């Protein structure tokens, strides 16, 4: 089977973290946090902080996507942080926004705001409904089911549910409402260039995570003052698309920000808050407000939604207000407050652990399991960190000196979050086969034209025009921006009927009626043709506009990507990548240490080999002096091996029968790179096969194979002379049918200049003798003058017309002896 093609990696974006400083109540208070620039925040430890007492007294700077000063307005924060997320949601992408910080740092104010100055939650709803004001579907036409999916109902079922909804609203109005009575200032921002061939529906849900349990804040509960019913916790489940959702949560379709804000106010009343030593209204739970936008394409006529679930696009924006981390030593919490603080800190710790695991997996390429399931908070949003949407975080900072130690931990978490990479989400592309772009706008213009025709018809009827007059026909094709129309009426004059028995006039009247019917049919056909031409013209024009808008949006997106890359490079240039420098320095140190160890080991082996050579020569000299023989036997100099290596040389296998030397055939292995030296002394082999590359067939006996092996190897010694090594061995059969070679001897052929050798000997003899015992003599000088191998291994080479000057030394070395 073929190896599957490796899919290309999807691009990633870091978790974008923003910082906002809370305004001080008293301007004379000492501050520990100051805004250095648009992206830099500096923390300076006060003297009473634990960090200062521990020796950490230098100011620290932290980098963010943007730093908002204490004077920043809600509108400024919303435009920088949340508007791009709302735009992504309207275009089919998911988004997640966290508000993180210590208790009393302004997280709830940033997310919700106040009646006259709304936060990111109500402003996001304003932008959504401003953008889809004319593109909303009818209520209950698009409806969520119990398994986190969306379905399209028929118009009859939608109308029935609309009637029931109106009846419930009337019942609630008679029983009194608890809606907010304050005045809210809406945001006027609008996202343009949306797909006008779609209709949109908006659904909201509001939950809280209290003591690691999920509760529905929009659930209708029976109000029994005597026996109040406790709220039921919800469970997390996974749908068919592996998306996490809260099972059984209340999801309401809203058509305006005012309607949605009533439910927000209702949920805020149920949210758990309490008073602590640091905050009068401290949130004791994590709240999650979810905005889900569903878009469905219109049919070919641009009048109704296509009733197919697969053609719907669902995106959602999750706005999370995290409860503040706190220390019980400062809040002095007891009882329920202490248990709540423990669960809040545990959830935030799990979130930090998940961030650390993601960063380590991405940095080192490991596949450690991310502990999402350790907390309901992280388990709910694991799809966003796995690449299902964009993630942003607003870190709220209290600049008071008393909050410095807690603020340092928040800054460390913010640094960690910025190093996590999230896979860039992909927009779901739905293929609309046979559907032309611009059909929605064409249908809208068509309805307007039909309304104008209906008004003109009614005007003519009011003027007394006969009802049988055919509808007017469009004389010329209208333009896109303006639809001028001219009408022509053709009415035949009929004779006056005097008597009902007139046989002459009755056929005439019948003929007139036939002409009018034919004229009406012709007018209707012309009107339908002009109508189709107008619709096609509007569709083509809107299609061209759509393509231009799409190209412009793609160009803007590419520019935004380049801007983010430029900002990232600028941050690296200003602050420097300390971790990368430390890793590079550690790698260089390790590499230098390994190289030094290798050099040291090489030098140690070289010195040991030199010492062994000197010891071996001294031993041979002692043996020659002690023997005092006239014909001393020629000593074979063994190869320069270490003593331990000589002891470990395996002997010839004695269990094999020794073969006759006269019957041995040598396999002479001479590489092609060798060259003939032309020396007098050459190896003489009676039976041999000379090859450049040995093969198994040369060693098999049935094919007249060889039982001996010799390898000729040439190299250059330290004095620049050619040195030839002859490695000899025996060939043995193996159990697998192959052959193995056991090396038994090494011989060396080398050429030397006798003049240089004489000079060396003369220098050695003229050197002053060193004081000491016999072992302190110069080993090199003694070996050069007394060694039998050197004194008896020279031969004079003479050629016609040449001056004798080179001598050939032959020595045999046996590593096995």
Protein Blocks (a to p, Z undefined) as FASTA:
>chain_A
ZZdddddddddddddddddddddfblkbccfbdcfblmbccddddfkbmklmnopabccd
dddfbdcdfklcfklmmmmmmmmmmmmmmnopacdddddddehilpmmmmnopmklccfk
lmmmmmmmmmmmmmcccehkaccdfeopacdddfklmmmmmmmmmmmmmmmmmnopabdf
bdcdddfbdcehiafkbccdddddddddeehiacdfkbccdddfklccddddddddddfk
opacdehiacdddfbfklmmmmmmmmmmmpccdddfkbmbdcfbdcddddddddddddfk
omaccdbfklpccdddddddddddddfklnopghjlmmmmmmmmmmmmmmmmmmmmmmmm
mmnopacdcdfklpfklmmmmmmmnopaccdddddddfbfklmmmmmmmmmmmmmmmmpc
cddddddddddehiaghklmmmmmmmmmmmmmmmmmmmmmmnopafklccdddfbdcdfk
bccdddddddddddddfbfklmklmmmmmmmmmmmmmmmmmmmmmmmmmmmmmmmmmmmm
mmmmmmmmmmmmmmmmmmmmmmmmmmmmmmmmmnopaklmmmmmmmmmmmmmmmmmmmmm
mmmmmmmmmmmmmmmmmmmmmmmmmnopabdcdddddddddfklmmmpccddfkbccddf
klpccdddddfkbccehiabdcddfbdcddfbdcfklmpmklopafbdcdddddddfkop
acdddddddddddfkopacdddfbdcddddddfklmmmmmmmmmmpccdeddfklpcfkl
mmmmmmmklmmmcccdddehiacfbdcddddddfkZZ
